[in-house]
Amino acid sequence: MKILLTGATGYIGQRLLFGLLQDGHEVVCCVRDKQRFDTTRYNTSKIEVVEVDFLNEETLKNIPKDIEAAYYLIHSMAESTGNFEELEANSAYNFKNYIQQTSARQVIYLSGIVNELKLSKHLSSRKRVEEILASGSYHLTTLRAGIIVGEGSASFEIIRDLVEKLPLMLAPRWLETRSQPIAVTNVIEYLQGVLMNDKTFDQSYDIGGPEVLTYKEMLLKFAKVRRLRRLIITVPVMTPKLSSYWLYFVTSTSYRLAVNLVNSMKVEVIARPNNLQQMLGIKLLSYEEAVRLAFEQITHHNVLSSWTDAPTGRLQHEKISELIEVPSYGCYKDIRTIAIQNEERVLERIWSIGGKQGWYYANWLWEIRGFIDKLSGGVGLRRGRKSPNQIAPGDSLDFWRVIYANRDEKRLLLYAEMKLPGEAWLEFRIKDMILYQTATFRPHGLWGRVYWYLVMLFHGIIFNGMIKKLAH
């Protein structure tokens, strides 16, 4: 079967793609930037990649007309605190209008549970998108999920940060809000199970795990799995804004995502009963089972996707290919070279940089820079990396984004996503047994130029020590 998969680089999309390919389907993946999509990891010829921006109607012409079903996995929750509802509605309209012209019989939409009259902006937007998609001439199947538990999900990583960093938590009242978390494994089973199942045509289903828990109970159960003793005290004085700052500074989430999550967490998300689980024969994992399974994947370095895969800043609107050519005009550069003796070993060190490994020299200075970035509203260092030694274009790496990674060419290029009065690139390249390390900064205005000279001393310490450690 030929299936269209939107959101193919997203958290759910990357995992669903593996399942669809294992079932023998041919999958057309819609991405905004082909450079961010690594098809080699799937080792199959049944993937077709097309560049589509659902906010730009012209690009939808790249989608083939002979698809039989389509998954709609697009949302803009982490991109904006102001206008994501409008963006989501426009994307849904454009998608619906084009898919009606194809041979697709079914569209499957993953939404959020909406069972309260007063909804957050995020959940209200999801409901609006469902209404738009339902007006199409195809059959719509909607699955509504609440908290998704799995390695790399935003909810899982936030809970993990809170539990592992804070023995005592003074937490906001919304920790008493009830939810029905579901394992990401079960979400994928549901998404695959309803595909071209005519019993699910023109139907919507809430999907949740076997337990209804408060967020406080989720934190304590998580602590139990991790064999940690934690005390949580809820306080009534923490406003939504303070709650957002609390999540932002304690966890690895971005501020914009924290705001939208806090607004959603004030609303109960409990699945309404239905017979879909019995119809598809799905065995639901408990919350603790889902957490244990997630840590098994983390232990084996098998994190298929992460919320950090979503780009930030300039990369939300521009393609990676537009940043591969590092500029030279109007730029400041710190260029260092050193002779090496073991090319493969140096490459291994370069491909393992960042995350828990650190930056090989003066890590405390990197941590200070990451903290300053957090204070200014940036991503900081807490995002880390998905794998300790595998890296691909589009991956996040602390406060960098991987722009180009080719071991055969012996080149790694990173683009800064930290808050800066300009733009920054960091490149590692090996040629003729010489390691080249180049930091490039393109300043914005006078403050950008002042910034470069203010940090020159620190750059000298960090970059000189780093290249020596990489080489030896």
C-alpha positions as CSV (number, residue, x, y, z in Angstrom):
1,M,0.0,0.0,0.0
2,K,1.2,3.5,-0.8
3,I,1.0,5.7,2.2
4,L,1.6,9.5,2.7
5,L,3.3,10.3,6.0
6,T,3.4,13.9,7.1
7,G,5.5,14.9,10.1
8,A,8.0,12.2,9.1
9,T,10.9,13.9,11.0
10,G,8.7,14.3,14.2
11,Y,8.7,12.3,17.3
12,I,5.8,10.0,16.4
13,G,6.5,10.1,12.6
14,Q,10.0,8.6,12.8
15,R,8.7,5.7,14.9
16,L,5.6,5.1,12.8
17,L,7.7,5.0,9.7
18,F,9.7,2.0,11.0
19,G,6.4,0.2,11.6
20,L,4.9,0.9,8.2
21,L,8.1,-0.2,6.5
22,Q,8.1,-3.4,8.5
23,D,4.6,-4.1,7.4
24,G,5.8,-3.9,3.7
25,H,4.2,-0.5,2.8
26,E,5.6,2.0,0.4
27,V,5.8,5.3,2.3
28,V,6.0,8.9,0.9
29,C,7.5,11.1,3.5
30,C,6.7,14.8,3.6
31,V,9.5,16.9,5.0
32,R,10.3,20.6,4.8
33,D,14.0,19.9,4.4
34,K,15.4,16.8,2.8
35,Q,18.8,17.5,4.3
36,R,17.3,16.8,7.8
37,F,16.0,13.4,6.8
38,D,18.4,10.5,6.9
39,T,17.0,7.7,4.7
40,T,20.1,5.5,5.2
41,R,19.0,4.4,8.7
42,Y,16.0,2.6,7.2
43,N,17.9,0.5,4.6
44,T,15.0,0.2,2.1
45,S,14.0,1.4,-1.3
46,K,10.3,1.8,-0.2
47,I,10.8,5.4,0.9
48,E,10.1,8.4,-1.2
49,V,10.9,11.8,0.2
50,V,9.2,14.9,-1.0
51,E,9.8,18.5,0.2
52,V,6.5,20.0,1.3
53,D,5.6,23.0,3.4
54,F,1.9,22.8,4.3
55,L,1.8,26.6,4.8
56,N,2.8,27.0,1.1
57,E,0.2,25.6,-1.2
58,E,2.5,25.4,-4.2
59,T,4.8,22.8,-2.6
60,L,1.9,20.4,-2.1
61,K,2.2,19.6,-5.8
62,N,5.2,17.5,-4.9
63,I,2.9,14.9,-3.3
64,P,2.0,12.0,-5.7
65,K,-1.6,11.6,-6.6
66,D,-1.7,7.8,-6.3
67,I,-1.5,7.5,-2.5
68,E,-4.1,5.2,-0.8
69,A,-4.0,6.6,2.7
70,A,-2.4,9.5,4.6
71,Y,-1.3,10.2,8.2
72,Y,-1.6,13.8,9.5
73,L,1.0,14.3,12.2
74,I,1.6,18.0,12.0
75,H,1.4,20.5,14.9
76,S,3.2,23.7,15.8
77,M,3.1,23.5,19.6
78,A,6.8,24.2,20.2
79,E,7.2,26.8,17.5
80,S,5.2,29.7,18.9
81,T,3.3,30.8,22.0
82,G,1.2,33.3,20.0
83,N,0.0,32.2,16.6
84,F,0.3,28.4,16.5
85,E,-3.5,28.0,16.3
86,E,-3.6,29.9,13.0
87,L,-0.6,28.0,11.6
88,E,-2.2,24.7,12.4
89,A,-5.5,25.7,10.9
90,N,-3.9,26.9,7.7
91,S,-1.8,23.7,7.4
92,A,-4.9,21.6,7.8
93,Y,-6.9,23.5,5.2
94,N,-4.1,23.2,2.6
95,F,-3.7,19.5,3.4
96,K,-7.4,18.7,3.1
97,N,-7.8,20.6,-0.1
98,Y,-4.9,18.8,-1.8
99,I,-5.6,15.3,-0.4
100,Q,-9.1,15.5,-1.8
101,Q,-7.5,15.5,-5.3
102,T,-5.6,12.3,-4.7
103,S,-6.8,8.7,-4.6
104,A,-6.5,8.5,-0.8
105,R,-9.5,6.8,0.8
106,Q,-8.5,7.4,4.4
107,V,-6.7,10.1,6.5
108,I,-5.5,9.2,10.0
109,Y,-5.1,12.1,12.4
110,L,-3.3,12.0,15.8
111,S,-4.9,14.6,18.1
112,G,-5.2,15.3,21.8
113,I,-8.0,14.3,24.2
114,V,-10.5,17.1,24.5
115,N,-13.1,16.4,27.1
116,E,-13.5,19.6,29.0
117,L,-15.5,22.7,28.0
118,K,-12.6,25.0,28.9
119,L,-9.6,23.9,26.8
120,S,-6.0,25.1,26.6
121,K,-5.0,26.9,23.3
122,H,-3.1,23.8,22.3
123,L,-6.1,21.4,22.8
124,S,-8.5,23.8,21.3
125,S,-6.3,24.1,18.2
126,R,-6.2,20.3,17.9
127,K,-10.0,20.2,18.0
128,R,-10.2,22.9,15.3
129,V,-7.8,20.9,13.1
130,E,-10.0,17.8,13.5
131,E,-13.0,19.7,12.4
132,I,-11.2,21.0,9.3
133,L,-9.9,17.5,8.3
134,A,-13.4,16.0,8.9
135,S,-14.8,18.2,6.2
136,G,-12.9,16.4,3.5
137,S,-14.2,13.9,0.9
138,Y,-12.1,11.0,2.3
139,H,-12.7,8.9,5.4
140,L,-11.2,10.4,8.6
141,T,-10.1,8.4,11.5
142,T,-9.0,10.4,14.6
143,L,-7.0,9.1,17.5
144,R,-6.8,11.3,20.5
145,A,-4.0,10.8,23.0
146,G,-3.0,12.5,26.2
147,I,0.5,12.2,27.8
148,I,2.7,10.0,25.6
149,V,5.4,8.1,27.6
150,G,8.5,7.0,25.7
151,E,12.2,7.8,25.5
152,G,12.7,11.1,23.9
153,S,9.1,12.4,24.3
154,A,8.8,15.9,25.8
155,S,6.6,14.7,28.7
156,F,9.0,11.8,29.5
157,E,12.1,14.0,29.5
158,I,10.5,16.7,31.6
159,I,9.4,14.1,34.2
160,R,12.8,12.5,34.1
161,D,14.6,15.9,34.7
162,L,12.3,16.7,37.6
163,V,12.6,13.4,39.3
164,E,16.4,12.9,38.8
165,K,17.4,16.4,39.7
166,L,15.0,17.4,42.6
167,P,14.8,15.3,45.8
168,L,12.3,17.8,47.1
169,M,9.8,19.6,44.8
170,L,7.7,22.6,45.6
171,A,5.3,22.1,42.7
172,P,2.3,24.0,41.3
173,R,-1.3,22.8,41.9
174,W,-1.7,21.5,38.4
175,L,0.3,18.5,39.6
176,E,-3.0,17.3,41.0
177,T,-4.6,17.3,37.5
178,R,-5.6,13.8,36.3
179,S,-4.4,12.3,33.1
180,Q,-4.3,9.0,31.3
181,P,-0.7,8.4,30.0
182,I,-0.1,6.0,27.2
183,A,3.1,4.2,26.1
184,V,4.4,5.4,22.8
185,T,4.6,1.7,21.7
186,N,0.8,1.5,22.1
187,V,0.3,4.8,20.2
188,I,2.2,3.3,17.2
189,E,0.1,0.1,17.5
190,Y,-3.1,2.1,17.3
191,L,-1.9,4.2,14.4
192,Q,-1.0,1.0,12.4
193,G,-4.1,-0.9,13.5
194,V,-6.6,1.6,12.1
195,L,-4.9,1.9,8.7
196,M,-7.5,1.0,6.0
197,N,-9.7,-0.6,8.7
198,D,-13.2,0.3,7.4
199,K,-14.7,-0.2,10.9
200,T,-12.7,2.9,11.9
201,F,-13.7,5.1,9.0
202,D,-15.3,8.4,10.0
203,Q,-14.8,7.6,13.7
204,S,-12.8,9.2,16.5
205,Y,-11.3,7.4,19.5
206,D,-9.7,8.5,22.7
207,I,-6.6,6.3,23.4
208,G,-5.0,6.1,26.8
209,G,-3.2,3.6,29.0
210,P,-4.8,1.4,31.7
211,E,-4.4,3.9,34.5
212,V,-5.7,7.4,35.4
213,L,-3.0,9.2,37.3
214,T,-2.3,12.7,38.5
215,Y,0.9,14.3,37.4
216,K,2.2,14.0,41.0
217,E,1.5,10.3,40.9
218,M,3.4,10.0,37.6
219,L,6.4,11.7,39.2
220,L,6.3,9.4,42.2
221,K,5.9,6.2,40.1
222,F,8.7,7.4,37.9
223,A,10.9,7.8,41.0
224,K,9.9,4.3,42.1
225,V,11.1,2.8,38.9
226,R,14.4,4.7,39.2
227,R,14.6,3.6,42.9
228,L,14.7,7.2,44.1
229,R,13.0,8.7,47.2
230,R,11.2,12.0,46.3
231,L,9.0,14.4,48.3
232,I,6.6,16.6,46.4
233,I,4.7,19.5,48.1
234,T,2.1,21.4,46.0
235,V,1.8,25.1,46.6
236,P,-1.1,27.3,45.6
237,V,0.8,30.5,44.8
238,M,2.6,29.4,41.6
239,T,1.0,31.1,38.6
240,P,1.1,29.6,35.1
241,K,3.9,32.0,34.2
242,L,6.0,31.0,37.3
243,S,5.2,27.3,36.5
244,S,6.5,27.8,32.9
245,Y,9.7,29.3,34.3
246,W,10.0,26.5,36.8
247,L,9.8,23.9,34.1
248,Y,12.1,25.8,31.8
249,F,14.9,26.3,34.2
250,V,14.8,22.8,35.9
251,T,14.2,20.7,32.8
252,S,15.6,20.6,29.2
253,T,12.4,22.0,27.6
254,S,12.3,25.2,25.7
255,Y,10.4,28.1,27.2
256,R,7.8,28.2,24.5
257,L,7.1,24.5,24.8
258,A,7.0,24.9,28.6
259,V,4.3,27.6,28.3
260,N,2.1,25.4,26.1
261,L,2.6,22.4,28.2
262,V,1.7,24.2,31.4
263,N,-1.5,25.5,29.8
264,S,-2.4,21.9,28.7
265,M,-1.5,20.3,32.1
266,K,-4.2,22.4,33.8
267,V,-6.9,20.5,31.9
268,E,-7.9,16.9,32.7
269,V,-7.2,14.5,29.8
270,I,-9.0,11.2,30.4
271,A,-10.0,8.9,27.6
272,R,-13.6,8.3,27.0
273,P,-14.4,4.5,26.8
274,N,-14.5,2.8,23.4
275,N,-14.0,-0.6,21.9
276,L,-10.9,0.1,19.8
277,Q,-8.5,-1.7,22.0
278,Q,-10.5,-4.9,21.9
279,M,-11.1,-4.5,18.1
280,L,-7.4,-4.2,17.4
281,G,-6.3,-6.7,20.1
282,I,-3.8,-4.2,21.7
283,K,-2.2,-5.1,25.1
284,L,-1.8,-1.8,26.9
285,L,1.3,-1.2,29.0
286,S,1.0,0.3,32.5
287,Y,2.8,3.6,33.2
288,E,5.6,1.9,35.1
289,E,6.0,-0.7,32.3
290,A,6.2,2.2,29.8
291,V,8.9,3.9,31.9
292,R,10.9,0.7,32.2
293,L,10.7,0.1,28.5
294,A,11.9,3.6,27.8
295,F,15.0,3.2,30.0
296,E,15.8,-0.1,28.3
297,Q,15.9,1.8,24.9
298,I,18.0,4.5,26.5
299,T,20.4,2.0,28.0
300,H,20.9,0.3,24.5
301,H,21.3,3.7,22.8
302,N,18.1,3.0,20.8
303,V,16.4,6.4,21.0
304,L,14.6,6.5,17.6
305,S,13.3,10.0,17.9
306,S,13.3,12.9,20.4
307,W,11.3,16.2,20.9
308,T,14.7,17.9,20.4
309,D,14.5,16.9,16.7
310,A,12.3,19.9,16.2
311,P,14.5,22.9,15.0
312,T,14.5,26.2,16.7
313,G,15.2,29.8,15.7
314,R,16.3,30.4,12.2
315,L,16.1,26.7,11.3
316,Q,12.3,26.7,11.8
317,H,12.0,28.7,8.6
318,E,15.2,27.9,6.6
319,K,16.6,24.7,5.2
320,I,19.8,23.2,6.4
321,S,21.2,23.4,2.9
322,E,21.2,27.2,3.1
323,L,23.6,27.0,6.1
324,I,26.1,24.5,4.8
325,E,28.1,27.1,3.0
326,V,29.7,28.9,5.9
327,P,30.0,32.6,5.1
328,S,33.3,34.5,5.1
329,Y,32.3,38.1,4.3
330,G,31.8,40.2,7.4
331,C,32.6,37.3,9.7
332,Y,35.1,36.7,12.5
333,K,36.9,33.4,12.5
334,D,38.9,31.3,15.0
335,I,40.9,28.8,12.9
336,R,43.1,26.2,14.5
337,T,45.0,23.3,13.1
338,I,47.0,20.4,14.5
339,A,48.7,17.3,13.1
340,I,47.2,14.0,14.1
341,Q,48.5,10.4,14.1
342,N,45.3,8.3,14.2
343,E,42.6,9.6,11.8
344,E,39.9,7.1,12.7
345,R,40.3,7.6,16.5
346,V,40.1,11.4,16.0
347,L,36.9,11.0,14.0
348,E,35.4,8.9,16.8
349,R,36.1,11.6,19.2
350,I,34.6,14.3,16.9
351,W,31.5,12.1,16.3
352,S,31.1,11.7,20.1
353,I,31.4,15.3,21.1
354,G,28.9,17.0,23.4
355,G,26.2,15.4,25.5
356,K,27.5,13.3,28.4
357,Q,30.9,13.1,26.8
358,G,31.2,16.9,27.0
359,W,33.5,19.1,24.9
360,Y,36.8,17.5,26.0
361,Y,38.2,20.6,27.6
362,A,37.0,23.2,30.1
363,N,33.6,21.7,30.3
364,W,32.8,24.0,33.2
365,L,33.1,27.0,30.9
366,W,30.7,25.3,28.4
367,E,28.3,24.7,31.3
368,I,28.5,28.4,32.3
369,R,27.8,29.4,28.7
370,G,24.8,27.0,28.7
371,F,23.4,28.5,31.9
372,I,23.8,32.0,30.5
373,D,21.9,30.8,27.4
374,K,19.1,29.5,29.6
375,L,18.9,32.8,31.5
376,S,18.5,34.6,28.2
377,G,15.7,32.3,26.9
378,G,17.9,29.9,24.9
379,V,18.0,26.1,24.8
380,G,21.1,25.7,27.0
381,L,23.2,22.5,27.1
382,R,20.5,20.2,28.6
383,R,19.2,18.8,25.3
384,G,22.3,16.7,25.0
385,R,22.3,14.2,22.1
386,K,20.3,11.1,21.2
387,S,23.2,8.7,20.7
388,P,26.7,8.7,22.2
389,N,28.5,8.1,18.9
390,Q,26.0,8.3,16.0
391,I,25.1,11.7,14.5
392,A,23.2,12.9,11.5
393,P,22.2,16.2,9.9
394,G,19.3,17.7,11.8
395,D,20.2,16.2,15.1
396,S,20.4,18.5,18.1
397,L,23.8,18.5,20.0
398,D,23.5,20.6,23.2
399,F,23.0,24.1,22.0
400,W,24.1,23.3,18.4
401,R,22.3,21.8,15.5
402,V,24.1,19.4,13.2
403,I,24.1,20.8,9.7
404,Y,26.5,18.4,7.9
405,A,28.0,15.1,9.1
406,N,29.9,12.9,6.7
407,R,32.5,10.5,8.0
408,D,33.8,9.6,4.5
409,E,34.5,13.3,3.9
410,K,35.8,13.6,7.5
411,R,33.7,16.7,8.1
412,L,31.2,17.8,10.8
413,L,29.5,21.2,10.7
414,L,27.4,22.6,13.6
415,Y,25.2,25.7,13.7
416,A,24.5,27.5,16.9
417,E,20.9,27.6,18.3
418,M,22.0,29.5,21.4
419,K,20.9,33.1,21.9
420,L,23.5,35.2,20.2
421,P,23.8,38.8,18.7
422,G,24.7,37.0,15.4
423,E,25.1,33.6,13.9
424,A,27.8,31.0,14.6
425,W,29.2,27.8,13.0
426,L,31.6,25.3,14.4
427,E,33.4,23.0,11.9
428,F,35.7,20.0,12.3
429,R,37.5,18.7,9.2
430,I,40.4,16.3,8.6
431,K,42.6,16.5,5.5
432,D,46.1,15.0,4.9
433,M,46.4,14.0,8.6
434,I,45.7,17.6,9.8
435,L,42.7,18.4,11.9
436,Y,41.1,21.8,11.1
437,Q,38.8,23.4,13.7
438,T,37.1,26.6,12.6
439,A,34.6,28.7,14.6
440,T,32.8,31.3,12.5
441,F,30.7,34.2,13.8
442,R,28.7,36.6,11.7
443,P,27.7,39.5,14.0
444,H,24.5,41.4,13.9
445,G,25.1,45.1,14.4
446,L,27.5,46.8,16.8
447,W,26.6,44.6,19.8
448,G,27.5,41.5,17.8
449,R,31.0,42.9,17.2
450,V,31.4,43.8,20.9
451,Y,30.3,40.3,21.9
452,W,33.0,38.7,19.8
453,Y,35.8,40.7,21.4
454,L,34.4,40.1,24.9
455,V,34.5,36.3,24.5
456,M,37.8,36.1,22.6
457,L,39.8,35.2,25.7
458,F,37.4,32.4,26.6
459,H,37.4,31.2,23.0
460,G,41.2,31.0,23.1
461,I,41.1,28.8,26.2
462,I,38.3,26.6,25.0
463,F,39.1,26.1,21.4
464,N,42.9,25.7,21.9
465,G,42.3,23.0,24.6
466,M,39.6,21.3,22.7
467,I,41.6,20.7,19.5
468,K,44.5,19.3,21.5
469,K,42.3,16.9,23.3
470,L,40.7,15.8,20.0
471,A,44.0,15.2,18.4
472,H,45.7,13.4,21.3
